[in-house]
Every structure is written in structure tokens, then in C-alpha cells.
Amino acid sequence: MDVKKLQKELENAEIELEEIAMQLADMLGAALYFAGVKKEDLPKVVDLYLQGIDEVFEGEDEDEEMGFEEVVKVIEHLRVKHPKFFGK
């Protein structure tokens, strides 16, 4: 393979990763919304979620996979620590 072809493939892969990251962010927003977070609070709670990952899994291997149960665990942690964002 030549360098130009490899560069193009790398650029395409980077674009795909950005698109996947945006889709994951949207899915997290949807999960938080259905957990009771108001739309206007989603950006703040997404930031709290990212901090919450460190708080919930402190001392654990950072390379561990985050599956369904881990996501729920972090959201439950946020409900306890920041109940004002979780209305009914």
C-alpha cells in the first residue's frame, strides 16, 4: 500500500470514530433522559456521568469494558449523589 492510500484510510477511520462517539453521546443522553434528567440539564449530567465513572470504578482497571450493568451502576450513583437532576 502506498502512503496516500494509508492516509486516506486513516482519515476515514477517524471520521467513523467521531461518528460513533457522537452516536454514543446521543445514546447516553437518551439513557439519562429516560432516567429522569430534563433535556436542559443533559449537558451538565453527561459531564457528571463522566466524573461518576471514575468515582464508581476508582481503583479498578481502566481498560475494563463498560457494559449495560456498568452504565446502570453509574446512573444509579448519580441519582444518589445528584438527586436534583433526576425528577419524576
Buried (B, 14 or more C-beta within 10 A) or exposed (E): EEEEEEEEEEEEEEEEEEEEEEEEEEEBBEBBBEBBBEEEBBEEBBEBBEEBBEEBBEEEEEEEEEEEEBBEBBBEBBBEEBEEBBEE
